[in-house]
Amino acid sequence: MSQIVEDVIKAAEWASQALQQSGYPADFSPSSLWYVDFFFDDHSRNGEPIPGGLLSQDIGVRLFAIGAYVGEVLRRHLGGEWYGDDNDPQAEINVALRLNTGATCWPVQRVIKRFENGWEESVAAYGAGMGLQVGPRPLRSPRTSPKKPWWKFW
């Protein structure tokens, strides 16, 4: 197994734990991809990290880990194999996933596009397009608490 593939597997596990500790249900289920989208909405705007947000530090490492997580969701549910070139200076960006369907995808690149372009590059839609049953979009991010009407005091 190449070093980049080992790094992807470790990064996906790390991202799952980090997202869960931050309140995002990242359990490698297809529906968890909606929460990756919510994570980006909560921590970035217009391709920039929100100051003090979870993407405001170590953004390259975090985008790689989230991309690895998205890929692992695909791989675990659709079957497939990671591959990458350890000699590629951009191996973290170019690591690919060859699915059992015969399709090849680049989840880290998709996550970078999601960060830069917003909902038009939804990772839940990406997963659905690859054949995952992601289910309906949840009503809100788990980090967004319901707001009480101004007239309710209790």
C-alpha positions in Angstrom: 0.0 0.0 0.0 1.4 3.4 -0.9 2.0 6.0 1.7 -0.6 8.4 0.3 -3.2 5.7 0.5 -2.3 5.0 4.1 -2.5 8.7 4.8 -6.0 8.8 3.3 -7.3 6.1 5.5 -5.8 7.7 8.6 -7.1 11.1 7.6 -10.6 9.9 7.0 -10.7 8.4 10.5 -9.3 11.6 12.0 -11.9 13.7 10.1 -14.7 11.5 11.3 -13.7 11.9 14.9 -13.0 15.6 14.6 -16.3 16.3 12.9 -18.2 14.2 15.5 -16.5 16.0 18.4 -17.6 19.3 16.8 -21.3 18.1 16.6 -21.5 16.8 13.0 -22.6 13.2 12.7 -19.7 11.8 10.6 -20.3 8.1 11.0 -19.4 7.1 7.4 -23.0 6.7 6.5 -24.2 8.2 3.1 -26.4 10.7 4.9 -23.4 12.0 6.8 -22.4 13.8 3.6 -25.1 16.4 4.2 -23.3 17.3 7.5 -20.1 17.8 5.6 -21.9 20.3 3.5 -23.3 21.9 6.7 -19.8 22.0 8.1 -18.6 24.1 5.2 -21.6 26.4 5.5 -20.8 26.9 9.2 -17.1 27.5 8.8 -16.6 29.2 5.5 -18.0 32.0 3.3 -17.2 32.6 -0.3 -14.2 30.4 -0.4 -12.7 31.8 2.8 -12.5 30.4 6.3 -14.6 32.2 8.9 -12.2 33.8 11.4 -12.0 31.6 14.5 -13.9 28.8 12.7 -12.6 25.2 12.4 -11.1 26.0 8.9 -9.2 29.0 10.1 -6.1 27.0 10.9 -4.4 24.1 9.0 -6.8 24.4 6.1 -4.8 22.2 3.8 -4.7 19.4 6.2 -8.3 19.7 7.1 -9.5 19.8 3.5 -7.4 16.7 2.7 -8.9 14.9 5.7 -12.5 15.9 4.8 -11.9 14.8 1.2 -10.5 11.5 2.5 -13.7 11.1 4.7 -16.0 11.8 1.7 -14.0 9.2 -0.3 -14.2 6.7 2.4 -18.0 7.0 2.6 -18.1 6.3 -1.1 -15.6 3.4 -0.9 -17.3 1.7 2.1 -20.7 1.8 0.5 -19.9 1.3 -3.2 -16.7 -0.6 -3.0 -13.5 0.5 -4.6 -9.8 1.2 -4.1 -7.8 4.3 -3.4 -4.7 4.9 -5.5 -2.1 7.6 -5.8 1.4 8.3 -6.7 3.8 8.9 -3.8 6.2 10.7 -6.1 3.6 13.3 -7.2 4.3 16.6 -5.3 0.5 17.1 -5.2 -0.4 13.5 -4.2 -2.8 14.8 -1.5 -4.9 16.6 -4.1 -4.5 14.0 -6.8 -5.3 10.9 -4.8 -8.1 9.0 -6.6 -10.7 6.5 -5.8 -11.6 3.8 -8.4 -15.1 2.5 -7.6 -16.3 -1.0 -8.3 -18.7 0.6 -10.8 -15.7 1.4 -12.9 -15.9 5.2 -12.2 -12.9 7.1 -10.9 -13.3 10.1 -8.7 -11.2 12.6 -6.8 -12.9 13.3 -3.5 -10.2 15.7 -2.2 -10.5 17.8 -5.3 -14.3 17.9 -4.9 -14.0 19.0 -1.2 -11.7 21.8 -2.3 -14.3 22.9 -4.9 -17.0 22.7 -2.2 -15.0 25.0 0.0 -14.3 27.5 -2.8 -17.7 27.5 -4.6 -20.3 26.6 -1.9 -23.5 24.6 -2.3 -23.2 24.3 -6.1 -20.4 21.8 -5.4 -22.4 19.9 -2.7 -20.7 16.8 -1.4 -24.1 15.2 -0.7 -25.0 15.7 -4.4 -21.6 14.4 -5.4 -22.3 11.2 -3.4 -25.8 10.8 -4.8 -24.3 11.3 -8.3 -21.9 8.4 -7.6 -24.8 6.2 -6.6 -25.1 6.6 -2.8 -28.5 6.9 -1.2 -27.9 10.0 0.8 -31.5 10.6 1.8 -33.3 13.9 2.1 -31.4 17.0 3.2 -31.8 17.5 7.0 -33.6 20.7 8.0 -30.6 22.4 9.6 -27.1 22.0 10.7 -26.7 20.3 14.1 -24.8 23.4 15.2 -27.7 25.7 14.4 -30.0 25.8 17.4 -33.6 26.5 16.8 -34.5 30.2 17.4 -37.2 31.1 19.7 -39.7 33.8 18.5 -38.9 37.1 20.1 -42.1 37.1 22.0 -41.4 33.8 23.9 -39.7 34.4 27.1 -39.6 30.8 28.5 
